[in-house]
């Protein structure tokens, strides 16, 4: 069962993998070297590891240059900076422009938490070509993710069973089973990754980025954060406001919300996206194959999910499409308007008793490839969220909140409400109710909100601007669909973002693109 916070961010990585259709560990020896003075050894990139999602080595950049990979050492525990170290995996595309006009390294985080930046950035080589004219494009696997001292919980076979469970219990026996499965998953994380679990908070990743800035030779951090990457960027700005250079936050996490409030906001956001999908399908000149009216589309989806609760249908042999997997697959398809055609196809098939396409979409969300191998996005996502988020929820608390969640979304309400128990038995205490992103003295940060974003609802952009503080956040609105704005290829958005990152031109606050 996905953690609710997982839905808010994971699909940036998943989208990249769909469009693009040696694990490093912990060192146990203390070190005396100055880590800011370390030299990176850049080499041609290998194929992504299983933890990063697998696949082939990245293809050359549009101009023929090769992607380069390196490993940076960082303290495992930032409270003990001279203690044991871990490896942080990096990838870069060196600038394509005149070296005399190079600004520095532009560091990307694509979200999750738990997404591999090393495997994701190459999928956007062409889309970010303009930014590469003045920057080295750099991304990384945050600590706990992919090649960077990964967190590991269950193996592939165990994860198949984990994702087959009923994540929306209807009675006491199902509630007990859900809690036992969650407790078992969390115990596996502790058994396999005890050393890393206390050290995967967002504050730790932010300190890694400041070390990265120094190792890459930049006086300031140039940054592009997407989805959870906006939260990471906000925490960085809070910790190191004087080190912020030009930064963009796209698909913005509301930093003022507790995990419960974030889950409720997502229920509303995904319902809005489903409403928009239904309206789009039924407003076209040709017949909508999954319903006669927008309400009919939604009623049929609700009926499908209700039927699947008691009687799953064949998915990808030997697995069946359960209610939970179908809900997960529908949510995945709502991250991008480009996915709506797959949702239509998946629903058509499911109504005919074939769950393959919806299960493929669910697998994409969960980091499962066609060979049955999982990336570690689920383990990393839950580990980071539970280390960050202080609240722990009981079944009684969830049951009390169910009416509010169901009012927000008849399709996603139960799913997201019950996801709040993911951290109930977590072995590490959560850090805070919500992150502190106040950043007085920071350079301007361009904050881009999308009115149709299901995973990070539009209201979060204004909340981020307010929380960053006066004179820091500059809001830009995109009236569009899907998760994020820049990668929608909207020219107005890209012109504003490129103008700031490349030329330091801050757009007027309140700019609207459509």
Secondary structure by P-SEA (a helix, b strand, c coil): ccccccccccaaaaaaaaaaccbbbbbcccccccccccccccccccccccccccccccccccccbbbbbbbbbbbccccccccbbbbbbbbbbcccccccccccbbbbbcccccccccccccccccccccccccccbbbbbccccccccccccccaaaaaaaaacccccccaaaaaaaaaaaaaaaaaaaaccccccccccaaaaaaaaaaaaaaacccccccccccaaaaaaaaaaaaccccccbbbbcccccccccaaaaaaaaaaaaaaaaaaaaaaaaaccccccccccaaaaaaaaaaaaaaaacccccccccccccaaaaaaaaaaaaccccaaaaaaaaaaaaaaccaaaaaaaaaaaacccccccccaaaaaaaaaaaacccccccaaaaaaaaaaaaaaccccaaaaaacccccccccccccccccccccccccbbbbbbbccccccccaaaaaaaaaaccccbbbbbbccccccccccccaaaaaaaaaaaccccccccccccc
